[in-house]
Amino acid sequence: MVTRTESATPTALYNVTWNFISEDVPICRSATYITIHNDLLPMSPYVDFSAHNGVKSEMLPSRNVDSVQALRSRSTNAVDFQFTNVSVAEAYNEFLVPRVFEPWAELLLDEVNLQRGETVLDVATGPGTVARLAAERVGVQGRVVGTDIAPLMLEVARAKPPLPNAAPIEYLESPAAPLAVPSGTFNTVLCQQGLQFFPERVGALREMRRVLKPNGRVAIAVWAELECNQIFATYCAAVRATAPQLTSLIMAPFSWPSARALKRVAEEAGFRQVQLLTRTLPIVFEEGIDQAIRSLTATPVTVGVAALAPDLQEAFFARVRRELGSLVRDGKVVGETTSNIIIANC
């Protein structure tokens, strides 16, 4: 077991406690973190944490970026961790769900054109954002299943109130490959911003195809290149200017090679009539730069920034503020996000 603790900086953003199950388990570069009452906790819907507080064992060297980088460099895939603090999911809902994931889920569902009474699988469902919107669209005669590897995220999803006039939702703990659902079960499989984190991308796509009914369809969204996602690009610019060794952390969600590669891998997995779409939506932080900076704690760069010396942290936040200034409109921070989407048939 390994435990890491950091005291709060003047920004009050990075009071960190985190644990690793084993020194043989690599840190996941797609893991994200968020701060609630000065507690910074891992919170990615694709990362499964099994320990948080109360572990006393070997300490990582204080503020040693090379130690963090060495762990991170051992793998680019999600690993089986589990976070155990519900405030993480509450913060996820506060910053990311309404501004990013709900608008993109609505767009994804518009493109796939769900019908009343259909059966739907949402892979990497997290707190159930896409699953809940899909349940409203297919109605009470439909059925929705959401899968994720993070048990606590599934608990958060299950705890949300039932939706009126919507399909029942079943949440299952399952990796993307293999999926813990029978073959030939669903009319539609959905996956929003999960595929780029799966260790076996083609295998995951083949599993999605396996569970579809004949002529079923899949709808998958993956972020386009970083430069097409303006707010995250400003974060990256600040990282490159002040802590370039952490650049790959902020780029992890935008690591898919290209739109063409997304289409090609779907075809390799056996899908046909693959449509490739590129869409753009805004992110708006209505409270301005301070809110946009707070949202940075929900990105994968957080653990690396927490490991920096105080003077580098101050330089980093100053540079983030400077970069975000170019996106301020009437006191709000507004930036475009772009995603590649494939719609295909099995």
C-alpha positions as CSV (number, residue, x, y, z in Angstrom):
1,M,0.0,0.0,0.0
2,V,1.1,3.6,-0.7
3,T,-0.4,6.7,0.8
4,R,0.2,10.3,-0.3
5,T,-0.8,13.4,1.7
6,E,-0.4,17.1,0.7
7,S,-1.1,20.2,2.8
8,A,-3.2,23.0,1.3
9,T,-1.6,25.6,-0.8
10,P,-2.7,29.3,-0.7
11,T,-5.2,28.4,-3.5
12,A,-6.9,25.9,-1.1
13,L,-7.3,23.6,-4.1
14,Y,-4.8,20.9,-3.4
15,N,-5.1,19.2,0.0
16,V,-4.5,15.7,-1.2
17,T,-4.9,12.3,0.3
18,W,-4.7,9.3,-2.0
19,N,-3.7,5.6,-1.8
20,F,-2.6,2.9,-4.1
21,I,-3.8,-0.7,-3.6
22,S,-0.4,-2.0,-4.6
23,E,3.0,-0.6,-5.7
24,D,2.6,-2.9,-8.7
25,V,-0.6,-1.1,-9.8
26,P,0.2,1.8,-12.1
27,I,-1.4,5.2,-11.7
28,C,-4.0,5.8,-14.4
29,R,-3.4,8.9,-16.4
30,S,-7.1,9.1,-17.1
31,A,-8.0,9.4,-13.4
32,T,-9.5,12.7,-12.3
33,Y,-9.6,14.5,-9.0
34,I,-11.8,17.1,-7.4
35,T,-11.7,19.1,-4.1
36,I,-14.6,19.4,-1.6
37,H,-13.9,21.1,1.7
38,N,-10.2,20.9,0.9
39,D,-10.3,17.1,0.4
40,L,-9.0,16.2,-3.0
41,L,-10.2,12.8,-4.0
42,P,-9.9,10.5,-7.1
43,M,-13.3,10.5,-9.0
44,S,-13.1,9.2,-12.5
45,P,-16.1,7.1,-13.6
46,Y,-13.6,4.9,-15.3
47,V,-11.3,4.4,-12.2
48,D,-12.2,2.1,-9.4
49,F,-10.8,3.0,-5.9
50,S,-10.8,0.7,-2.9
51,A,-9.1,2.8,-0.3
52,H,-9.0,6.4,0.8
53,N,-8.5,7.3,4.4
54,G,-6.8,5.7,7.4
55,V,-4.0,3.8,5.6
56,K,-0.6,4.1,7.2
57,S,2.3,2.8,5.1
58,E,5.2,3.8,3.0
59,M,5.0,7.4,2.0
60,L,5.9,8.6,-1.5
61,P,8.6,11.3,-1.5
62,S,7.1,14.7,-0.8
63,R,6.4,16.8,-3.9
64,N,8.4,14.5,-6.1
65,V,7.0,15.0,-9.6
66,D,9.3,12.3,-11.0
67,S,7.7,9.7,-8.7
68,V,4.2,10.6,-9.9
69,Q,5.5,10.6,-13.5
70,A,7.1,7.3,-13.1
71,L,4.0,5.6,-11.8
72,R,1.9,7.3,-14.5
73,S,4.1,6.3,-17.3
74,R,3.7,2.6,-16.6
75,S,0.3,2.5,-18.1
76,T,-2.1,4.7,-20.1
77,N,-5.1,2.7,-19.2
78,A,-7.7,2.8,-16.4
79,V,-6.9,0.6,-13.4
80,D,-9.1,-1.0,-10.9
81,F,-9.4,1.6,-8.1
82,Q,-12.5,2.6,-6.1
83,F,-13.1,5.9,-4.5
84,T,-15.1,5.9,-1.3
85,N,-16.4,9.5,-0.8
86,V,-19.7,10.5,-2.2
87,S,-18.8,14.2,-2.2
88,V,-16.6,13.5,-5.2
89,A,-19.7,12.6,-7.3
90,E,-21.5,15.6,-6.0
91,A,-18.7,17.8,-7.2
92,Y,-18.7,16.0,-10.5
93,N,-22.3,16.8,-10.9
94,E,-21.7,20.4,-9.9
95,F,-19.0,21.2,-12.4
96,L,-19.1,18.7,-15.3
97,V,-22.5,17.1,-15.7
98,P,-24.6,20.2,-16.4
99,R,-21.9,22.0,-18.5
100,V,-20.4,19.2,-20.4
101,F,-21.9,15.7,-20.2
102,E,-25.6,16.4,-20.3
103,P,-25.5,18.7,-23.3
104,W,-23.3,16.2,-25.2
105,A,-25.5,13.3,-24.1
106,E,-28.6,15.1,-25.6
107,L,-26.7,15.6,-28.8
108,L,-25.6,11.9,-29.0
109,L,-29.1,10.7,-28.4
110,D,-30.5,13.1,-31.1
111,E,-28.0,11.5,-33.5
112,V,-28.9,7.9,-32.7
113,N,-32.6,8.6,-32.8
114,L,-33.9,6.3,-30.0
115,Q,-37.4,5.0,-30.4
116,R,-40.0,4.4,-27.7
117,G,-39.9,0.9,-26.3
118,E,-36.3,0.2,-27.2
119,T,-33.7,-1.5,-25.1
120,V,-30.5,0.5,-24.5
121,L,-27.0,-0.2,-23.0
122,D,-24.9,2.7,-21.8
123,V,-21.2,1.6,-21.4
124,A,-19.1,3.5,-18.9
125,T,-22.2,5.1,-17.5
126,G,-20.5,6.8,-14.5
127,P,-23.3,8.5,-12.5
128,G,-25.9,7.6,-15.1
129,T,-26.1,10.8,-17.1
130,V,-26.6,9.3,-20.5
131,A,-28.6,6.3,-19.2
132,R,-31.1,8.6,-17.5
133,L,-31.6,10.8,-20.6
134,A,-32.0,7.6,-22.7
135,A,-34.6,6.3,-20.3
136,E,-36.8,9.3,-20.8
137,R,-36.6,8.9,-24.6
138,V,-37.5,5.2,-24.8
139,G,-40.3,5.6,-22.2
140,V,-41.8,3.2,-19.8
141,Q,-42.1,0.4,-22.3
142,G,-38.3,0.5,-22.9
143,R,-35.4,-0.8,-20.8
144,V,-32.0,0.8,-20.0
145,V,-28.9,-0.9,-18.6
146,G,-25.8,1.1,-17.5
147,T,-22.4,-0.5,-16.9
148,D,-19.3,0.8,-15.2
149,I,-16.3,-0.5,-13.4
150,A,-16.6,1.9,-10.4
151,P,-19.0,0.5,-7.8
152,L,-19.4,3.8,-6.0
153,M,-20.4,5.6,-9.2
154,L,-23.0,3.0,-9.7
155,E,-24.3,3.5,-6.2
156,V,-24.6,7.3,-6.9
157,A,-26.4,6.5,-10.1
158,R,-28.8,4.2,-8.3
159,A,-29.5,6.7,-5.6
160,K,-30.8,9.3,-8.0
161,P,-34.6,9.7,-8.0
162,P,-36.6,7.7,-10.6
163,L,-37.7,9.6,-13.6
164,P,-41.4,10.0,-14.4
165,N,-42.6,8.4,-17.6
166,A,-39.2,6.8,-18.2
167,A,-37.8,3.3,-18.7
168,P,-36.5,1.5,-15.6
169,I,-32.7,1.6,-15.4
170,E,-30.5,-1.3,-14.2
171,Y,-26.9,-0.6,-13.2
172,L,-24.3,-3.3,-13.5
173,E,-20.7,-3.4,-12.4
174,S,-18.8,-4.5,-15.5
175,P,-15.7,-3.7,-17.6
176,A,-16.2,-2.8,-21.2
177,A,-14.6,-6.1,-22.2
178,P,-16.1,-8.4,-21.5
179,L,-19.5,-6.9,-20.9
180,A,-21.5,-8.7,-18.2
181,V,-24.7,-8.8,-20.4
182,P,-26.1,-11.5,-22.7
183,S,-25.6,-11.5,-26.5
184,G,-28.2,-10.1,-28.8
185,T,-30.0,-8.1,-26.1
186,F,-30.1,-4.4,-27.0
187,N,-31.4,-2.2,-29.8
188,T,-28.8,0.4,-29.1
189,V,-25.4,0.7,-27.3
190,L,-24.2,4.1,-26.2
191,C,-20.7,5.1,-25.0
192,Q,-19.9,8.7,-24.2
193,Q,-16.3,9.7,-23.6
194,G,-15.2,6.2,-22.4
195,L,-13.7,4.4,-25.4
196,Q,-10.4,6.4,-25.3
197,F,-9.8,5.1,-21.8
198,F,-10.4,1.4,-22.5
199,P,-7.3,-0.8,-22.5
200,E,-8.8,-3.0,-25.3
201,R,-10.6,-0.6,-27.6
202,V,-11.3,-3.1,-30.5
203,G,-12.3,-5.7,-27.9
204,A,-14.7,-3.3,-26.3
205,L,-16.2,-2.5,-29.6
206,R,-16.6,-6.1,-30.4
207,E,-18.3,-6.7,-27.1
208,M,-20.8,-3.8,-27.9
209,R,-21.5,-5.5,-31.3
210,R,-22.0,-8.9,-29.5
211,V,-24.7,-7.6,-27.2
212,L,-26.7,-5.8,-30.0
213,K,-29.8,-7.4,-31.6
214,P,-29.6,-7.9,-35.4
215,N,-29.5,-4.5,-37.1
216,G,-28.9,-2.9,-33.8
217,R,-26.9,0.3,-33.7
218,V,-24.1,1.9,-31.7
219,A,-23.4,5.5,-30.9
220,I,-20.0,6.4,-29.5
221,A,-18.5,9.9,-28.7
222,V,-14.8,10.6,-28.3
223,W,-13.3,14.0,-27.8
224,A,-11.5,15.5,-30.8
225,E,-8.0,16.8,-30.6
226,L,-7.1,19.1,-27.7
227,E,-6.9,22.2,-29.8
228,C,-10.5,21.8,-30.7
229,N,-11.5,21.9,-27.0
230,Q,-10.7,25.5,-26.0
231,I,-10.9,25.5,-22.2
232,F,-8.9,22.3,-21.9
233,A,-6.4,23.8,-24.4
234,T,-5.9,26.7,-22.1
235,Y,-5.2,24.4,-19.2
236,C,-2.7,22.5,-21.4
237,A,-1.0,25.8,-22.4
238,A,-0.5,26.6,-18.7
239,V,0.9,23.1,-18.0
240,R,3.3,23.3,-20.9
241,A,4.5,26.7,-19.7
242,T,5.0,25.9,-16.1
243,A,5.2,22.1,-15.7
244,P,5.7,20.5,-19.1
245,Q,6.4,17.0,-17.6
246,L,2.6,16.9,-16.8
247,T,1.4,17.6,-20.4
248,S,0.3,14.1,-21.1
249,L,-2.0,14.2,-18.1
250,I,-4.2,17.0,-19.4
251,M,-4.2,15.5,-22.9
252,A,-5.3,12.0,-21.8
253,P,-9.1,12.5,-22.5
254,F,-8.1,13.9,-26.0
255,S,-5.7,11.0,-26.8
256,W,-7.7,9.4,-29.7
257,P,-5.6,9.7,-32.8
258,S,-8.1,11.1,-35.2
259,A,-11.7,11.0,-36.5
260,R,-10.7,8.6,-39.2
261,A,-9.1,6.3,-36.7
262,L,-12.4,6.2,-34.8
263,K,-14.2,5.1,-37.9
264,R,-11.5,2.6,-38.9
265,V,-11.6,0.9,-35.5
266,A,-15.4,0.6,-35.6
267,E,-15.1,-1.1,-39.0
268,E,-12.3,-3.4,-37.7
269,A,-14.7,-4.5,-34.9
270,G,-17.3,-5.6,-37.5
271,F,-19.7,-2.6,-37.6
272,R,-21.2,-1.6,-40.9
273,Q,-22.7,1.6,-42.3
274,V,-20.4,3.5,-40.0
275,Q,-21.2,7.2,-40.1
276,L,-18.6,9.7,-38.8
277,L,-19.8,13.0,-37.4
278,T,-18.0,15.9,-35.9
279,R,-20.0,18.2,-33.6
280,T,-19.2,21.3,-31.5
281,L,-20.9,22.6,-28.3
282,P,-19.9,25.4,-25.9
283,I,-18.8,25.0,-22.3
284,V,-19.9,28.0,-20.2
285,F,-18.6,28.8,-16.7
286,E,-21.1,31.4,-15.9
287,E,-19.3,32.5,-12.8
288,G,-16.1,33.3,-14.7
289,I,-12.5,32.5,-14.3
290,D,-12.5,31.4,-10.6
291,Q,-15.2,28.8,-11.4
292,A,-13.2,27.6,-14.4
293,I,-10.1,27.3,-12.3
294,R,-12.1,25.3,-9.7
295,S,-13.3,23.0,-12.4
296,L,-9.6,22.2,-13.2
297,T,-9.7,19.9,-10.1
298,A,-11.9,17.6,-12.1
299,T,-9.2,17.0,-14.7
300,P,-6.4,14.4,-14.8
301,V,-3.7,17.0,-14.3
302,T,-4.7,17.5,-10.7
303,V,-2.4,14.9,-9.0
304,G,0.6,16.2,-10.9
305,V,-0.1,19.8,-10.0
306,A,-0.5,18.8,-6.4
307,A,3.0,17.3,-6.5
308,L,4.6,20.6,-7.6
309,A,6.5,22.8,-5.3
310,P,4.5,25.8,-4.0
311,D,6.2,28.4,-6.3
312,L,5.5,26.2,-9.3
313,Q,1.9,25.8,-8.3
314,E,1.5,29.6,-8.0
315,A,3.1,30.0,-11.4
316,F,0.7,27.4,-12.8
317,F,-2.4,29.0,-11.5
318,A,-1.3,32.4,-12.6
319,R,-0.7,31.1,-16.1
320,V,-4.1,29.3,-16.1
321,R,-5.8,32.6,-15.2
322,R,-3.9,34.4,-17.9
323,E,-4.8,31.8,-20.6
324,L,-8.5,31.7,-19.6
325,G,-8.7,35.5,-19.9
326,S,-8.9,35.1,-23.7
327,L,-12.1,33.2,-23.3
328,V,-14.0,35.7,-21.1
329,R,-17.2,37.0,-22.5
330,D,-19.4,39.3,-20.4
331,G,-17.8,37.9,-17.2
332,K,-18.3,34.3,-18.3
333,V,-15.7,31.8,-19.5
334,V,-16.9,30.4,-22.8
335,G,-15.1,27.8,-24.9
336,E,-15.9,25.4,-27.6
337,T,-15.7,21.6,-27.2
338,T,-15.6,19.3,-30.2
339,S,-16.3,15.6,-30.3
340,N,-16.2,12.9,-33.0
341,I,-19.2,10.6,-33.0
342,I,-19.8,7.3,-34.8
343,I,-23.2,5.9,-35.5
344,A,-23.1,2.3,-36.9
345,N,-25.0,-0.9,-37.3
346,C,-24.1,-4.4,-36.3
